[in-house]
Amino acid sequence: MKKPFYKRWWFIAIVVIFALGVIGSAFGGGEETETADSNDNETIETSAPTKESAEEPTKTPETDVEEEPKVEEESVPREYKSALKKAETYAKTMHMSKAGIYDQLVSEYGEGFPPEAAQYAIDNIEWDWKENALKKAKTYAEMMSMSDTAIYEQLVSEYGEKFTPEEAQYAIDNLE
């Protein structure tokens, strides 16, 4: 009987190499960066518009229904759009947290985006972070046979996945 791909040596090696890369980017560079999830809740100000700072919702006279405000595509720098697209890729394929994605975007060993572009991406990405935490928790449970406590600690660790405590608890509560 053939082993599933996630139990093969080459897949485990890829996961370990990626994890080391993420951990290395967290320690590398020696520069302090601020994230949207930092303890003091400071965020980096950006000059590009965000969905929240765009125009206020408007009501159409015909339907009296609010329309979603639209960010002018031309007013957003190309690099900001690239950072957002890359953030969506990390969220979708690697099931990363907001803070983890931000760190990967700004890391000199990762994507090397300026902090303003990374913050724009984090401010504008729409994603189910609890679901990402659950998918990451399932990976740890299945591939590494970790306990719920160890998975929770890995999910919230500043050296691990950097999910919020609420996202990590959701993942633990919904593990099968």
C-alpha positions in Angstrom: 0.0 0.0 0.0 1.3 3.4 -1.0 1.9 6.0 1.8 0.0 9.3 1.5 2.2 12.2 0.3 2.1 13.9 3.7 3.8 10.9 5.3 6.6 10.7 2.8 10.1 11.8 3.7 10.4 14.4 1.0 7.2 16.2 2.0 8.2 16.2 5.7 11.6 17.6 4.6 9.9 20.4 2.7 7.7 21.3 5.7 10.8 21.3 8.0 12.8 23.5 5.6 9.9 26.0 5.3 9.4 26.1 9.1 13.1 26.8 9.6 12.9 29.5 7.0 10.0 31.2 8.8 11.8 30.9 12.1 15.0 32.2 10.6 13.1 35.2 9.2 11.8 35.9 12.6 15.3 36.0 14.1 17.1 37.4 11.1 18.0 41.0 10.3 18.1 42.3 13.9 15.5 44.9 13.0 12.4 45.5 15.1 9.2 45.6 13.1 5.8 46.5 14.2 2.8 44.4 13.3 -0.9 45.1 13.5 -1.1 42.4 16.2 1.7 43.8 18.4 1.2 44.1 22.2 0.9 47.9 22.2 -1.5 47.8 19.3 0.4 50.3 17.2 0.1 50.1 13.5 2.2 51.6 10.7 0.6 54.5 9.0 0.3 54.1 5.2 -0.1 56.7 2.6 -2.1 54.4 0.3 -5.9 54.2 0.9 -7.4 51.3 2.7 -10.9 50.0 2.5 -11.7 51.7 5.7 -10.2 55.1 4.7 -11.8 55.1 1.2 -15.0 57.0 0.7 -18.0 56.4 2.9 -20.7 54.0 1.8 -23.3 55.6 -0.4 -27.0 54.8 -0.9 -28.4 54.7 -4.4 -31.6 56.6 -4.9 -33.3 53.7 -6.7 -32.7 51.0 -4.2 -31.8 52.9 -1.0 -29.2 50.1 -0.5 -25.6 50.9 0.6 -22.9 50.2 -1.9 -19.5 49.0 -0.8 -16.9 51.8 -1.1 -14.3 51.2 -3.7 -10.6 51.9 -3.5 -9.3 53.6 -6.6 -7.2 50.9 -8.3 -5.0 53.5 -9.9 -4.2 55.2 -6.6 -2.8 52.1 -5.0 0.9 51.6 -5.8 1.9 48.5 -7.7 4.1 47.3 -4.9 1.1 47.5 -2.4 -1.0 45.5 -4.8 1.8 42.9 -5.1 2.1 42.6 -1.3 -1.7 42.1 -1.1 -1.6 39.4 -3.7 1.4 37.7 -2.0 -0.4 37.8 1.4 -3.5 36.1 -0.2 -1.2 33.4 -1.5 0.3 32.8 1.9 -3.1 32.7 3.5 -4.6 30.4 1.0 -1.7 27.9 0.4 0.2 27.9 3.7 -2.6 28.8 6.1 -0.6 31.5 7.8 -1.7 34.0 10.4 -1.9 37.8 9.8 1.2 38.4 11.9 3.1 35.6 10.2 2.2 36.9 6.8 3.3 40.5 7.8 6.6 39.2 9.0 7.1 37.1 5.8 6.3 40.1 3.6 8.8 42.5 5.3 11.6 40.0 6.0 14.8 40.4 4.1 14.9 36.6 3.9 11.2 36.5 2.7 9.6 38.9 0.3 11.4 42.2 1.2 8.4 44.5 0.9 8.5 47.8 2.6 6.6 47.9 5.9 4.0 50.3 4.4 3.2 47.8 1.6 3.0 44.9 4.0 0.7 46.9 6.3 -1.5 47.8 3.3 -1.8 44.1 2.5 -2.7 43.1 6.1 -5.3 46.0 6.3 -6.9 44.9 3.1 -6.9 41.1 3.0 -10.2 39.5 3.8 -9.7 36.0 5.1 -11.0 33.5 7.7 -8.1 33.5 10.1 -9.8 31.0 12.5 -10.1 28.5 9.6 -6.4 29.0 8.8 -5.5 28.3 12.5 -7.7 25.1 12.3 -6.0 23.9 9.1 -2.5 24.6 10.6 -3.6 22.7 13.8 -4.7 19.7 11.8 -1.3 19.6 10.1 0.4 19.6 13.5 -1.9 16.9 14.8 -1.7 14.6 11.8 2.0 15.0 10.9 3.6 15.5 14.2 1.1 13.8 16.6 1.3 16.8 18.9 -1.0 17.2 22.0 -3.7 19.9 22.0 -1.6 22.0 24.5 1.5 21.8 22.3 -0.5 22.7 19.2 -2.1 25.7 21.0 1.4 26.9 22.2 2.8 26.5 18.6 -0.2 28.4 17.1 0.2 31.4 19.5 4.0 31.5 19.8 5.8 34.6 18.6 8.4 32.1 17.3 5.7 29.9 15.8 2.6 30.6 13.9 1.6 33.9 15.6 -2.2 33.3 15.6 -4.2 35.2 18.2 -5.3 33.3 21.3 -8.9 33.4 20.1 -7.9 31.9 16.7 -5.8 29.2 18.3 -8.6 28.3 20.8 -11.0 28.0 17.9 -8.6 25.6 16.2 -8.2 23.4 19.3 -12.0 23.4 20.0 -12.7 22.2 16.4 -9.9 19.6 16.0 -11.3 16.2 15.2 
